[in-house]
Amino acid sequence: MRHRQVPAVAVLVGLGALTLAGCGNRPNNLETYYDDPSPAPETSSAPVRPSTSVATPSRVAVDPRAVVLSDEDVAEEGVRPGGGRVSGCLGGLAAGVRQSASWVYPSGSVLTNEVTSYPDRVGAAVVSGAKCGGVVVSLPVAEGVAAQRAWCEGATCSVLLAKGNVVSALSVAASTPARAQDAAKRLVPKLAARLAGVASVQP
C-alpha cells in the first residue's frame, strides 16, 4: 500500500502558524511584533532615609538619674537631703523624663536640682524658650554646655543648663538674694560636670 506524501511546503506553513499562535498574549501583528515593549519605570533599591535637622536629637533619651546632682556633689554646701521641687517658672518646663533631688541648708534654705531628658527635643531650645520672672543674672559660663540662663527673683535664684537633649534646672531658695546667687555660682560647675557625659546634638 502506498503512503501519500505531504508536500514540504505545507509542513512549513503549518509549523509557522503554530509558532505565531504560541507567542504568549502578544498580537500577531508582524509590523509591531518585534518592537521593544515600553520600558518599566526604574526603581531605586536604596532605602529612603528620613530627613534630619538640628531640632531633632537622638530618639534614645539619656537617663536623668545619671545627670542629677548627688549628695557628694553638694557636700561642701553643708546641706542634708530633704524634700522639695524646682520652684517658680522652672516647674513649667516641657514635659519629659525627669529626676529630681533636693537638700536643705542648716538655715532652712532649700536647694533643688531637677534634670529632664527629652526624646524629641533639643535641650538648648527648651532653655531658650523658658520665660522666668525676676531679674536675669550673669553667672560664670559653664564649659561644654549648649545653653545657660539664670534668673533671680527675691531670694530665689534659678539656673538652666542644657546639653544634647537634657536640661538641668537648679533652684536655690536662700535667706537673702546674695546667698542664693553665691550658691548658684558655686554649683554651676557641678551641673556642667554632670552634663559632660551627655552627647551633643549633631546637625
Secondary structure, DSSP 8 states (H G I E B T S, - for coil): -------HHHHHHHHHHHHHHTSTTS---TTTTTS----------S-------TT---SS---GGGTS--TTTTGGGT-EE------GGGGGS---EEEEEEEE-TTS-EEEEEEEE-SSS-HHHHHHH----SEE------TT-SEEEEEEETTEEEEEEEETTEEEEEEEE-SSHHHHHHHHHHHHHHHHHHHTTS-----
